[in-house]
Amino acid sequence: MEPTPQPLKRCGCANPTEKCPDAPRTIQPSDLNPDTTLVFDVRREADYASSGETIPGAMWKNPDKIDIWIDAVPRTLDVVIYCVRGGSVSNSVVDRLQAAGVKARFIEGGIEAYKAAGGKLARK
């Protein structure tokens, strides 16, 4: 019996696992240009609600309800996400997005690192 060929992932590799070893997972805070990038704020609902600031143009997406919104995320654009500190929330959302074929990365260190790097912010 011949092995079943696996479809190519969004990055172009033929790795049959959910995590592509060639897909970048992170972006440095200083490398993000929110004016030219699709940015999702995936802070937990309580963290988002208690904060008065966001990255300009970022759309908040509840990470606990990713099953509701994941199919609407464009597969043709680079997507950058962030949470508070770039930890477990960002990692789990990036895993899900990349497995679904989205070219997604998260900001290393989250919005806190972005602020520390001098990134521009907007009031909510």
Secondary structure, 3 states (H helix, E strand, C coil): CCCCCCCCCCCCCCCCCCCCCCCCCEECHHHCCCCCCEEEECCCHHHHHHCCEECCCCEECCHHHHHHHHHHCCCCCEEEEECCCCCHHHHHHHHHHHHCCCEEEEECCHHHHHHHCCCCCEEC
